[in-house]
Amino acid sequence: MTIDIDTVTKILRETAETVVLPRFRRLAEGEVSEKAPGDLVTVADREAEEIISRRLREILDVPVVGEEAASSDPGLTRALLAEPRVWVVDPLDGTRNFVHGDERFAVMVALVYRGRSIVSWILRPTLDRVHVAELGSGAWCDGLRLRREPAPADPALLRGAARGRSLSAAERAHVEGSAPALAELDQGSGCVGVDYPRLVEGGLDFMLFSGTRPWDHAPGSLLLTEAGGVCLRPGGEPYRPDGEGRLLLTAADERTWRTVRPLMIP
């Protein structure tokens, strides 16, 4: 099975140009709603997912697990366990940023084979910047090969982020208590399509996530691991889009992961 990476990139770019960017900072009344309290969705999310899903099926006619479709029908995620190949689509990652006029949003796709991401794409529409990864072939940004350098061994030099909306009170207190031992600890950008490339390219050394939905992590986890980083559950198991679990700790390398694991997870 061979997927033309450039063809999927073209689909994402065209969808962003026709559906997403025309609404950036121009959303009309009624074009923003809540799927759940605090969980925003826009007309751009829904229209982009419809277009991307249809066009991906024209390339490879397999099930599509999209964020918006799955929010209406959570049973769609069972395809990741039941089907050998599945497209995973996040049509507009960072919707809250998008709604508030913040450029930190992305369009993301991954192809999953037997529970593992094998190809992925992350497009930053306002920058026209594309990160792609292919299992066993590496990670790339706009045609340039990416390789994450090891992070500093001293925890006091490490820069990280903890995206903790779903952290328990005890988990949040533990993370906050560890912050003084680090050079920097922020809350992330509000968009994993920004944060994974940031980690790959050296802007962060690690990141803790308290939610691991496949459309959020199937693309970025492959980008990070193909660049030499790690994406592991608290027990050390590799992230899988078909897996279960709430916490995920990503890092520049295994040594950094082992260093920050006790600092980030009680």
TAURTA-V527185 format. One line per field, one symbol per residue. phi: phi as a letter, one per 40 degrees, with the letter a starting at -180 (. if undefined). A space follows every 50 residues. Layout:
# TAURTA-V527185
phi->???
This chain:
# TAURTA-V527185
phi->.bbcdcccdcccccccccbcccbcgbccdgcbabcadgbcabccdccccc cccccccccacbdbbbdcccccbdccccdcccbcbacbbbcacgdccdcc gcccaabbaabbbfgbcbaabbbcdcbfbbbbabdgbhbabfgbcbaccd cdccdcbcbaabcbdbccccccccccccdccbcaabbgcgaccccccccc cgcbbaabbbabccccbcccccdcccchcbabcdcgcccbcccbhbbabb acacccdcccdcccbd
